[in-house]
Amino acid sequence: MVQKQVFFQSVSFVNNLVLRAENLACARGARKVFAQLDFQLKAGGAMAVYGANGSGKTSLLRLIAGFLTPRDGALSLSGDGHEATQCHYLGHTDGLKANLTVAETLSFTARILGHDGAALDLSMLGLTAHQQQMVGDLSAGQKRRLMLARLIIAPRQIWLLDEPLTALDEQGRQLIDQLAQDHLATGGMIVAASHERLGFAGHRLQLNRQNHDMAAV
């Protein structure tokens, strides 16, 4: 079992951050992905985005991250002290270098993010025995855990997670849930696209071709 209250003990974010979408529309080339999308999410809240393949789950995350431009409508973020650098985006691809060891990867990640990777306890991620192992030799689940190190090394208020449960066993899923709950307790915010139910998400956004529905769960 993952130990309770081991993540983000000294982290505290602004509590008035609000993410809003108003009449938001997204298109990829000539294809309309979704339109007339409205939602509001406050600090300390998590929203799970569900929908069939092609419904726009990943596109919505990329819009929030600033990788895509809305076709129509507005996406806004308000709150004291927010900066664009306060987002973590974890997508489908891991972006890991196969020819680096786990320890080298963590050191490189910390330098890129401007934080001290030495403070990370690998036992949190179940990777203690793999420090000198090449990333290319890790299992898919172990690579996914290594990706999660970014969230711990450099705490940022907004997490954008694409299929966060992919390749994780039951213990890894418990790890995700613990990380998410601790992050939300500090005033963090999560928007996560998934085909599977996410227990930490208090709001659900269902993307459909014809209409979209956001509800508390």
C-alpha positions, 0 to 999 in steps of 0.5 A, spaced: 500 500 500 502 507 498 503 510 505 498 516 506 500 523 506 507 523 503 507 527 497 507 535 497 507 536 505 510 543 504 506 545 498 501 550 498 497 554 491 493 560 491 486 558 492 482 563 488 484 559 481 478 558 476 479 555 469 473 557 465 471 554 458 465 558 454 462 556 448 469 553 446 470 549 440 476 545 437 477 543 430 483 539 427 484 541 420 477 541 416 474 536 422 470 539 428 472 536 434 467 539 439 463 545 439 459 549 444 463 547 450 462 550 457 465 548 464 468 551 470 473 548 475 476 551 481 482 550 485 482 544 489 477 541 484 479 535 479 475 534 472 475 527 469 474 528 461 470 521 458 468 520 451 469 515 445 475 515 441 475 522 437 471 526 441 476 531 443 479 528 450 486 529 448 484 536 444 481 539 450 487 538 454 492 540 449 487 547 448 488 548 456 496 547 455 496 552 450 498 547 444 492 548 440 488 554 439 480 554 440 476 555 433 471 559 437 469 561 444 474 562 450 478 559 455 480 563 461 484 562 467 484 567 473 487 567 479 492 571 483 499 569 481 498 564 476 503 563 470 503 559 464 509 555 467 504 552 473 502 547 468 504 539 468 502 536 461 503 528 461 501 525 455 500 519 451 508 518 450 513 518 455 518 523 452 523 519 456 530 517 453 532 510 453 539 511 453 539 514 460 539 511 467 533 512 471 537 516 476 540 520 470 533 521 467 531 524 474 537 529 474 536 531 467 528 532 469 530 536 475 535 541 471 530 542 466 524 544 471 529 548 475 528 544 481 532 539 486 531 532 484 535 530 489 530 531 494 525 525 491 525 519 494 524 513 489 521 509 494 515 513 493 514 511 486 516 504 487 523 505 483 528 504 489 531 498 486 532 501 479 536 507 479 542 505 475 537 501 470 537 503 463 530 507 461 529 502 455 529 496 459 524 498 464 517 496 463 511 500 461 508 501 468 515 503 470 516 508 465 509 511 467 511 511 474 518 515 472 513 520 468 510 521 475 516 523 478 515 530 474 509 532 478 513 531 485 520 534 483 516 540 480 510 541 484 505 545 479 498 547 480 495 545 474 495 537 472 493 535 465 493 528 465 492 524 458 490 516 460 493 517 467 492 509 469 495 506 462 500 501 463 499 501 471 498 495 475 493 496 482 499 499 486 500 504 481 493 506 480 493 507 488 499 511 487 496 515 482 490 516 486 494 518 492 498 523 488 492 526 486 488 527 492 494 530 496 495 535 490 488 537 490 488 538 498 494 543 497 489 547 492 491 543 486 487 542 480 487 536 475 483 535 468 484 528 466 482 524 460 480 517 461 477 511 458 476 509 465 473 511 472 478 516 476 476 516 483 479 522 485 475 526 480 469 530 483 467 532 476 465 529 470 465 532 463 462 527 458 464 529 451 459 527 445 458 528 438 452 532 439 452 535 446 457 535 452 455 534 459 458 536 466 456 534 472 459 533 479 460 525 481 
